[in-house]
Structures are given as C-alpha cells and as structure tokens.
Amino acid sequence: MAENSTRNKEPRLLTVIGIRELTPNMRRISLSGADLDDFPEGQESGYVKLLLEENGEEVRRSYTIREFDALTKTLHLDFMLHTDGGPASAWAETAKVGQEISVVGPGARKLLDFSADWFLIAGDMTALPAMSVNIERLPADAKGYVAIEVLSDADKQNFDLPSGVEIHWVINANADREVLPLLDKVKEFEFLTGRPSMWIAGEFHTSRALRRYLKLEKLVQRDEIYASSYWHLGLSDDQHKVAKQTDKD
C-alpha cells in the first residue's frame, strides 16, 4: 500500500495520442505512455494533477479521470474549454497529438453511495466528467434526478439512464454570483422517500447554495451528500482554494 501511495505521487510522463471534440465546449484528450503500466484500474471519478507552467513556475491542476483503459494503457480526460486563460484550459485548447505532459496520481474517487434509495446528481460542465462516471454506475432500478448546467443546447451529452431517473439540462451561457439557475431547477424536484445519496459540484456560489439548501432546508445529512466546488467566478485557482478552506457551514 505504501509503495503504491508513493508511486501515485511521482510524475508520470505521458503523450497525447488522441483529441476528440465531444461538444462545442468539451474536449476529450487521451494520454498514453509506459508510465501508465502500473496505473491502478477502477479509478474513474478520481483525479490526476497535470503539471503545467505558468509565468515560469510549475503549477498543478486537477482533472477527473473519465476513463482508464488498462489494456491499451490509455487515460482519457475531458476538459471544459474555458476562456479564462488559465494554464490548464490554455493547454487543452492548444494540445497536439504527440505532445508530452506529466501527471501525478491518481487521487481519491468521489462516488455516490449506490446502496441508497434514491439519487440526486447536480453540477455544471466542469463537473460533467465526474457526474458522467456516477451516472454510468447507477443501478438499473435507480430513482432520482440529474441536473446539468451547460453553456449551450449543443453541449448536451447522451446518457443511458435508468427509467426511474430524470435528467434535466439547464442552459446558462453566463455564470453569475446571484442568478443560480441550477439551484432553481433542483428546488423544483420532489424529494423521494427513503435514504438519498447526493453528488454536487461546479462553480463555488452555486455549489455552496445547493449544499446549504439541501442540508439546511431539506435536512439532508452530512453522510448523504458530497458537495464541492471546482472553480470560483472571478478568482484564480489558488484564490479559489482559499475560498473553499474558509467556507464552512
């Protein structure tokens, strides 16, 4: 265990072997290399950290493992194409087949409790890769709701959902601190009976508002919900980390 933990903290030098446009604002980049020979299976929804350069210094940015093919030693990562000029989005915009990049990981997975009686999954496009992993693992008899905020109608993706799970797409091209359409959509859902399992992620203000609504108004228990923010409107990644650390219910 200790050996694997140490290995997961060491950089793995990988090569871009494929780039696929999933939707106008989502791109899949596939990485491969000998350094994936000992990459563990079953880590989808976990993350790797990309080692990038910004202003002459190394920075690390976390991205969800969308899929890992152990047979071909291929790691698939999905990127929302931001316009924020950050190092990760800039790399994803300009990446070319044959280009090398180092990653560290994998990091911990964040999955639903699939033994729950019903489910709620909600987030924006930055969380769509992790949401997709959870959606694909829902039991066949699952009941509940999926709410996904995307930039445009063309950014909708296809999912093979259980018949008891409703999916709702929220189109929002302009994120705002005060106008939170994803929250409004979740408030429309009728809570089902039994023990829920909930997975929430996306922009800081929306994720915080959803967490507070579910925990304070709907009395969802701490162990029934995973809620996190992946980015903060108007702040850099480092500033966002500080905001997350100080944001406690």
N, C-alpha and C positions, 0 to 999 in steps of 0.2 A: 504493500500500500504506500509506504513512504517513498519507494523508488518511483512509482507511478506519479505520485504527487510532485516530486522533484522534476520529473520529465515534463510534466504539464506546465511548468514554469519556465522552461527553456524555449528559446525561439526555434521555430520550425521554418526553414526556408522553402517556400513553395513557388510554383509557377502558374500563371494564369493560362488555362488550357481552353477556356470557353467563356463567351459572353452572350447572354440571351436577354432580349427585351421582353419582360413579362407583360408590362403595360406601359403607357407613356411615361409614367413616373416611378417605375420599379424595374430594376435590372438585376439579373442573376449572374454572378461571377463565379466560375468554377476553378478551383485550385487543386493542384496535384504535386506530388514530389515524394522522394524517398523518405523524407522526414515524417510522412504520414504512416509509415509501416507499423508503428506501434500506437497509432491514434486509436483510442477506445471506441467501440461501437456503442450505439444507443444513446448518443449524447445530444440528439436533436432537441432544440429549445434551450440548450446550454449556449455558451458563447465562446468565441475566441477573441483575443485582442490583436488588432492589426498594429504593427509597428510602423509608424509613419513619421515624416519630417515636417516640422512647422517652424519657420523662422530659424532654421539651422539647428533645431533641437529635436530629439526623438520624443514623440508623443504616442500614446496608446489609445485606441478607440475600440470599444466592444461591439461585436456584431453577432447576432444569433446564428447558430448552426441550423440551417434549414434542412440539410440532408448530408449524410456522410455515407459514401459507397465504399465499404471495406474491400470489395473485390477489385475495384479499379483504383482504390486509394484516391478518391476524389471528394473534395469538400466543397459543398455548394453554399454560397452566402447570397442573400437577397438584400439589395440596397435601395432605399428610397432616394431618389435623385433630388437632393435639396438644392436650394440656390443660396445657401448661407455662406459658401466659400470656405467651409471647414475642411481640414485636411482629409478626412475620410470621404466626404462627398466629392471633393475635388479629385481624389484618387479614383473613385468609382466612375466618375464622369470621363476620365481620360485613360483608364486602364486598357491595355492592349494584350492580345494573346502573345505569350512568350515573355511577358514582363514578370519579374520576380518580386515577391513580398514576403516578409517574415511575419508569422503569427505566433501567439502564445496561447496555450490552452489544451484541453477545454476547461471552461469554468462550469459552475453548478447549473443544473437544469431547474426550471421553474414550471411545473406542470400542475394541472388540475388534480383534484382528488377524484379519480374516476369511479370510486365507490359511492359517491354522493347520489342523492335522489334526483337532483336537477342541477343545471349549469347556467352560468352567465359568463360570457366572454365579451369584452369590450375594449376597443383601442383604436389608434389611428394607424397610418401606413408605416410608421417607424416600428410599430409592434406587430405588423401583419405577418412577418416570418414566424415569430413565436406563437401568435394566435393560430396560424395555419397548422403548426405541429400539434397543438392541443385539439383543434377541430378534427384533424385526421385520426386522432386517437379516441374520440368519443365512442362509448359503447353503442351498439346498434339500437338499443332501446332507450337511448338518452333523451331527456326532455330539457327544454330551456331555450335560451336566446343567445344570438350572436349579433353584436352591433359593431360595425366597422366604419370608421370615418376615412374617406378617401378624397383626393383632390378633384377628381372628375368622374363622370359616369364610366369613362373608358378604363378607369383604374380598378373596376370590379374584377374579382377573380372567381373562378368556378370551384365550388366545393361539393363533394358528395356527402351531404348531411343526412343524419338520421331523420326519419319522418317527423319525430317529435321535437325537432329543434328548428326554430325560426331564425332566418338571417335577415338583418336589416342593414342597408347601406345608407350612410349619411354623407351627402356630398357637401364638402366645405373647402373651397379653394383658398380661403383666407383665415388663418388661425387668429384668434382674438382672446385676450385675457378674460373678457367679460361675457362674450357671446359663446356659449358652450353647447352646440347642437347635439353632441354625443350624449351629454348629460340629460338633455331634454328627451332624447329618444329612450334612454334607459328608464327614465321616470314614467314612461308610458307602459312599461312591461308590468303585467300582473304577476305578483310573486306566487310561485307554486308551493305546494305542500311538501313537507319533508326537509331534509338537510341539504342546503345548497353547497356548491363549490364554485367560486367566482375568481376570474382572472382578468385583471385590469392593467393596462399600460398605455403610455403615449405621452402627450405633452403635459408638462408639470401641472398647470392650472386645472386642466380637465381631469387628470388622474386624481388630483387632490380632492376636487369637488365630488367626483364619483365615490371615492373612498369615504368621504365624510357623509355623503347621502346614504350610502349602504350601511355604514356602521352606526351612525348616529340617528338616522331616521327610520331605517328598516331593521336596525338591531342585528345586523349580520355579525357573527362572532369572529374574533381575530383569526382563528384557525380555519375559517370558512372562506377566507378571501386572501388572494395575493394581489397587491396593488403597488405599482411602481411607476416612475416617470422616466422616459428615455431622453427627453430633451426639454428645454425651457425657452419659451418665446423670448427673444431679445437678449439671451445670455449665452456665453461661451460654454463649452463642455465643462471646463474647470469651475466656472461660476455656478453652473447647474448642480455640480456635485456638492458644493457648499450649501446651496438652497435645499437640497434633499436632506442633508445632515441636520439642518435646523428645523425642518418641517416635521413636527411630531404632533399626533393627536393626543 
